[in-house]
Amino acid sequence: MTEGGLAPGDALPPVRRLADELGVSPGTVATAYKELRRRGLVLTRGRGGTVVAEAPSVASRRPPRVPDGLVDLAGGHPDPEFLPVLRPPAAVTPAYGSHRAAPRLAALEELTRTWFGRDGVPARHVTFAHGALDCIARLLSTELRPGDAVAVEDPGFHHLLDLVPALGLRTVPVAVDGEGLVPESLRAALRGGVRAVVCSPRGQCPTGAFFTRSRRDELVSVLREFPEVLVVEDDHNAEVGGAAAHTLGAAGLDRWAQVRTVSKHLGIDLRWAGVACDAVTLARHDGRMLMTSGWVSHVLQETVVGLFTDGAVRALVAAGEEAYAERRAALIGALGAYRIRAVGASGLNVWVPVRGESDVVNGLRTRGWWVAAGARFRIASPPAVRITTATLAPADAVRLAADFAEVLDDGQATYGG
């Protein structure tokens, strides 16, 4: 395989046949195949036999550069008007040695417990990370082995869809509707042997789906059938999602973690996340972090403490959440006037199913808009485009919807010959 004699997807010979060819015992070949699986070099597909695994990705798919002169509605970023000015501590006292013995500031740890506890998430065990993906990567790499399967939302967060294979793991798509993960699709993935589930309880990227109480309860019933599976919630829109918190983290699962970042409401340059989880997950996360980055910068932690305790910042964040809800609704309503279906019940984006992604993206580009093709977010789900509405004024939404309808009309004329 390393010499290129077998390509990804090629089948390895059955154990007994290869043993006969090599003149060794079937047990020796079976042990070798087991080691190849452990290293993530091959996968076993039941009756499909053992096949060569795809090489892990080493880089995320970067979005294309926004052409000059276009309105950027593709990035998924918050409106800077609702982000506070960052104010690091004026003076930083030099520390002797390292902070590995006390990695978390007590003040921020207490604020983090309150943050999770506000929404009923158990906060006895909390820790910090350098962002959601940093946390998820650490959790998956300590919990799973190469070749293991991870259930992910489809459509889902594009950086996560890149991260999982980069860790040598397999993605198993789980369908998403307006209430998040579809229970029967999740059950099928779990029965197929996934070792972890990663999902968002609200502000789901890219669809804006959020868990209702009844959907959360349905999902918990499914997950209780598989208590050994690690469930990771990415609640990255906790403050500006515009949806109530009905989270899996509050349901008392055996193996779970919820990560919350501040990028969407305090600023993308604050690479800090709070994590609440069970005791075993905490030990594994912090043990791995101790051996790598060690801790999150205390200067950064002090900055977050200052923002968390500032009443003016809280008011600014609340104003942002209200504006984001208005802007999502404005575009969905404007598109609906042209009978164009769109969804985006929470978060910063609107997801619009289309027949041809490239036709819509290019058509809107000629009219001055830059939106994201849905292919970056999909595994097996139907085509769509994602439009970030965080900076889209309601008046501009009306103009965008008219242009969108024209693009679709142009496409229908073309397809009709």
C-alpha positions in Angstrom: 0.0 0.0 0.0 2.8 2.4 0.9 4.4 1.7 -2.5 1.2 2.4 -4.4 0.5 -1.1 -5.4 -3.0 -0.9 -3.9 -5.1 2.3 -4.2 -7.7 3.6 -1.8 -10.8 1.4 -2.1 -8.9 -1.6 -3.4 -9.8 -4.9 -1.7 -7.3 -7.0 0.2 -7.3 -10.8 -0.4 -9.4 -12.9 2.0 -7.4 -14.1 5.0 -7.3 -17.7 4.0 -6.4 -17.1 0.4 -3.5 -14.8 1.4 -2.3 -17.2 4.0 -2.2 -20.0 1.4 -0.3 -17.8 -1.0 2.3 -16.7 1.6 2.6 -20.1 3.3 1.6 -18.8 6.7 -1.2 -19.5 9.1 -4.5 -17.7 8.8 -4.0 -16.4 12.3 -0.9 -14.6 11.2 -2.7 -12.8 8.4 -5.6 -12.0 10.6 -3.3 -10.4 13.1 -1.6 -8.4 10.4 -5.0 -7.2 9.1 -6.0 -6.2 12.6 -2.8 -4.1 13.0 -3.5 -2.4 9.6 -7.0 -1.5 10.8 -5.6 -0.2 14.1 -3.3 2.1 12.1 -6.2 3.3 9.9 -4.6 1.9 6.7 -7.5 -0.4 5.9 -11.2 -0.6 6.7 -13.5 -3.7 7.1 -16.8 -3.3 5.4 -18.6 -6.5 6.5 -19.4 -8.6 3.4 -17.5 -6.1 1.4 -14.3 -7.4 2.9 -11.2 -5.4 3.9 -10.2 -2.4 1.7 -7.5 0.2 1.6 -8.6 3.3 3.4 -8.5 6.8 1.9 -5.4 8.8 2.9 -6.3 11.3 5.6 -6.8 14.9 4.5 -4.0 17.2 5.6 -5.6 20.5 4.9 -9.0 22.1 5.2 -10.9 23.1 2.1 -10.4 26.9 2.1 -13.2 29.0 0.7 -12.4 30.9 -2.5 -11.3 34.5 -2.2 -14.1 36.9 -2.4 -13.9 38.8 -5.7 -13.5 42.6 -5.5 -16.8 44.5 -5.6 -19.1 41.8 -4.3 -21.2 41.7 -1.2 -19.7 38.9 0.9 -22.5 36.7 2.3 -20.4 33.5 2.3 -18.2 33.6 5.4 -20.5 32.7 8.3 -19.0 35.5 10.4 -20.8 37.8 12.8 -21.4 41.5 12.2 -18.5 43.5 13.7 -21.0 46.2 14.8 -22.1 43.8 17.5 -18.6 42.7 18.7 -17.0 44.5 21.6 -13.6 46.1 21.5 -11.1 43.7 23.1 -9.4 45.0 26.2 -6.5 42.8 27.4 -5.2 43.4 30.9 -3.1 46.6 31.0 -0.3 44.9 32.9 0.8 41.2 32.9 2.9 40.1 35.8 5.7 37.8 34.7 5.2 34.2 35.8 7.9 31.9 37.1 7.8 28.5 35.3 4.6 27.4 33.7 0.9 27.4 34.4 0.5 23.7 34.0 -0.2 23.2 37.7 -3.1 25.8 37.7 -4.1 26.1 34.0 -7.5 27.8 34.7 -8.1 31.2 36.3 -10.6 30.6 39.2 -12.7 33.6 38.2 -13.2 32.4 34.6 -13.8 28.8 35.8 -16.6 30.1 38.0 -18.1 32.2 35.2 -17.9 29.2 32.9 -19.9 27.1 35.4 -22.5 29.8 35.6 -22.6 30.0 31.8 -23.4 26.3 31.4 -25.5 26.0 34.5 -27.8 28.8 33.2 -29.1 26.3 30.6 -29.2 23.2 32.8 -25.9 21.8 31.6 -24.1 20.0 34.5 -21.0 22.1 35.3 -19.2 20.1 38.0 -16.5 19.3 35.5 -15.4 22.2 33.3 -12.2 23.0 31.4 -10.9 25.3 28.6 -9.7 24.9 25.1 -8.5 27.1 22.2 -11.8 26.9 20.3 -14.4 24.3 19.3 -12.3 22.5 16.7 -9.3 22.4 19.0 -11.5 20.8 21.7 -13.3 18.4 19.4 -10.0 17.2 17.8 -8.5 16.5 21.2 -11.6 14.6 22.4 -11.8 12.5 19.3 -8.1 11.7 19.2 -8.0 10.6 22.8 -11.3 8.6 22.6 -11.0 6.9 19.2 -8.5 5.0 17.1 -7.7 5.5 13.4 -10.4 4.0 11.3 -13.1 4.4 13.9 -16.4 6.1 12.7 -17.8 9.4 13.8 -21.5 10.4 13.2 -21.7 14.0 11.9 -24.5 16.2 10.7 -25.3 16.2 7.0 -25.3 19.0 5.9 -22.9 20.1 8.6 -20.0 22.3 9.6 -17.4 22.1 6.8 -14.3 22.4 9.0 -15.6 19.5 11.1 -16.1 17.4 7.9 -12.5 18.1 7.1 -11.2 17.5 10.6 -12.6 14.0 11.1 -10.8 12.4 8.1 -7.6 14.4 8.9 -7.6 12.5 12.3 -7.7 9.2 10.4 -11.4 8.7 11.3 -14.4 7.9 9.2 -17.4 10.2 8.8 -20.9 8.7 8.9 -23.6 11.2 7.8 -26.7 11.7 9.9 -29.6 13.5 8.2 -30.7 16.9 9.6 -34.1 18.6 9.5 -35.5 21.8 11.1 -35.1 20.3 14.5 -31.5 19.0 14.1 -30.4 15.4 13.9 -33.1 13.0 12.7 -33.5 10.2 15.3 -33.8 7.3 12.9 -30.8 8.4 10.9 -28.8 8.7 14.2 -30.0 5.2 15.3 -28.8 3.7 12.0 -25.4 5.3 12.4 -25.1 4.1 15.9 -26.1 0.6 14.9 -23.4 0.8 12.3 -20.8 1.1 15.0 -19.9 4.8 15.3 -17.8 5.6 18.4 -18.7 9.3 18.7 -21.4 11.8 17.7 -20.7 15.5 17.0 -23.7 17.8 16.6 -25.0 21.3 17.3 -28.0 21.9 19.6 -28.9 25.3 18.0 -27.6 27.6 15.3 -26.6 24.5 13.3 -24.2 25.3 10.5 -25.4 25.6 7.7 -29.1 25.1 8.2 -29.9 27.0 11.4 -31.7 24.0 12.8 -32.1 23.8 16.6 -33.3 21.1 19.0 -36.8 21.4 20.3 -37.5 19.8 23.6 -39.3 16.9 22.0 -36.5 16.3 19.5 -33.9 16.4 22.2 -35.8 13.8 24.2 -36.1 11.6 21.2 -32.4 11.8 20.6 -31.6 11.0 24.2 -33.8 7.9 24.0 -31.7 6.7 21.0 -28.4 7.6 22.6 -29.2 5.7 25.9 -29.2 2.5 23.8 -25.5 3.2 23.2 -24.0 4.5 26.5 -20.4 3.9 25.5 -20.6 6.4 22.6 -19.1 9.9 23.2 -21.6 12.7 22.4 -20.0 16.1 21.6 -22.2 19.2 21.3 -20.8 22.3 19.6 -22.9 25.1 21.0 -21.0 27.8 19.2 -24.1 30.1 18.9 -25.1 29.9 22.6 -25.4 33.7 22.9 -26.6 34.8 19.5 -28.4 31.8 18.1 -31.9 33.1 18.9 -33.1 29.7 20.1 -33.8 28.2 23.5 -31.3 25.6 24.9 -32.6 22.1 24.8 -29.3 20.4 24.9 -28.1 16.8 25.1 -25.5 18.0 27.6 -28.4 18.6 30.1 -29.8 15.1 29.7 -27.5 13.1 32.0 -25.7 10.9 29.3 -22.8 8.7 30.4 -20.2 10.1 28.0 -20.7 13.6 26.8 -19.1 17.0 26.3 -20.5 20.4 25.4 -18.2 23.1 24.0 -19.1 26.8 23.8 -16.9 29.3 22.1 -17.0 33.1 22.2 -16.0 33.8 18.5 -19.6 34.6 17.4 -20.4 37.1 20.1 -17.1 38.4 21.5 -14.8 38.2 18.5 -13.1 35.7 16.2 -9.7 36.6 17.6 -10.6 35.2 21.0 -9.4 31.6 20.7 -11.1 30.4 23.8 -13.8 27.9 24.5 -15.4 26.6 27.7 -16.1 22.8 28.0 -18.5 21.0 30.3 -18.3 17.2 30.3 -18.3 14.0 32.3 -15.3 13.1 34.6 -13.7 10.6 32.2 -13.8 12.9 29.2 -12.4 15.8 31.4 -9.4 13.6 32.4 -8.7 12.5 28.9 -9.0 16.0 27.4 -6.9 17.7 30.1 -4.3 14.9 30.1 -3.7 15.3 26.4 -3.7 19.1 26.7 -1.1 18.9 29.5 1.3 17.1 27.1 0.8 19.6 24.2 -0.1 23.3 24.6 -0.5 22.9 28.4 -3.0 25.7 29.0 -4.9 28.5 27.5 -3.1 31.8 27.9 -3.9 33.5 31.2 -3.8 36.9 29.4 -6.5 35.6 27.1 -8.5 34.2 30.1 -8.3 37.6 31.9 -9.6 39.3 28.7 -12.6 36.9 28.6 -13.3 37.5 32.3 -13.4 41.3 31.6 -15.9 40.8 28.7 -18.1 38.3 30.6 -18.6 40.7 33.5 -19.1 43.9 31.5 -22.8 45.0 31.4 -22.3 47.1 28.2 -20.9 44.0 26.4 -23.9 41.9 27.5 -26.2 44.6 26.1 -24.3 44.7 22.8 -24.5 40.9 22.5 -28.2 40.9 23.2 -28.7 43.6 20.5 -26.8 41.4 18.1 -28.9 38.4 18.7 -32.1 40.5 18.0 -30.6 41.9 14.8 -29.5 38.5 13.6 -33.0 37.1 14.1 -34.5 40.0 12.2 -32.1 39.6 9.3 -32.6 35.9 9.0 -36.4 36.3 8.9 -36.2 39.2 6.4 -34.3 37.1 3.8 -36.5 34.0 4.4 -39.6 36.1 4.0 -38.3 37.9 0.9 -37.4 34.6 -0.7 -40.7 33.2 0.2 -42.5 35.9 -1.7 -41.0 34.3 -4.8 -41.9 30.8 -3.6 -38.3 30.0 -2.9 -38.0 27.7 0.1 -35.3 28.7 2.7 -34.5 27.7 6.3 -32.6 29.4 9.0 -34.5 29.3 12.3 -31.4 30.2 14.4 -27.8 31.3 14.0 -26.2 33.5 11.3 -27.1 31.7 8.1 -29.9 30.8 5.8 -29.8 27.5 3.8 -31.5 27.5 0.4 -32.1 24.2 -1.5 -31.3 24.6 -5.2 -31.0 22.3 -8.2 -27.6 23.5 -9.4 -25.3 25.1 -6.8 -22.7 26.5 -9.3 -25.4 28.0 -11.5 -26.8 29.9 -8.5 -23.5 31.0 -7.1 -22.3 32.2 -10.5 -25.6 33.8 -11.3 -25.6 35.8 -8.1 -22.0 36.7 -8.6 -22.9 38.5 -11.8 -25.4 40.5 -9.8 -23.0 41.5 -7.1 -23.5 38.8 -4.4 -21.1 36.2 -3.1 -22.7 33.2 -1.5 -21.3 29.8 -0.5 -22.0 26.7 -2.5 -23.4 24.0 -0.4 -21.0 21.3 -1.5 -18.5 22.3 1.2 -21.1 21.4 3.8 -22.7 18.2 2.4 -21.9 14.5 2.3 -25.0 12.9 0.9 -27.7 15.6 1.4 -29.2 17.5 -1.6 -27.6 20.6 -3.1 -28.2 24.1 -1.7 -26.4 27.4 -1.1 -25.6 29.0 2.3 -26.2 32.7 2.7 -24.8 34.5 5.8 -27.3 37.0 6.8 -25.4 38.5 9.8 -24.6 41.7 7.9 -27.5 41.7 5.4 -29.9 44.6 6.1 -33.6 43.8 5.5 -33.8 46.2 2.6 -30.9 44.5 0.9 -32.6 41.1 1.5 -35.5 42.2 -0.7 -33.0 43.0 -3.5 -31.1 39.8 -3.0 -34.3 37.8 -3.2 -35.3 39.4 -6.5 -31.9 38.6 -7.9 -32.1 35.0 -6.6 -35.5 34.6 -8.4 -34.1 35.9 -11.6 -31.2 33.5 -11.4 -33.5 30.6 -10.9 -35.7 31.8 -13.8 -32.6 32.0 -16.0 -31.6 28.4 -15.0 -35.1 27.0 -15.8 -35.0 28.6 -19.2 -31.7 27.0 -19.9 -32.7 23.6 -18.7 -35.9 23.8 -20.7 -33.9 24.3 -23.9 
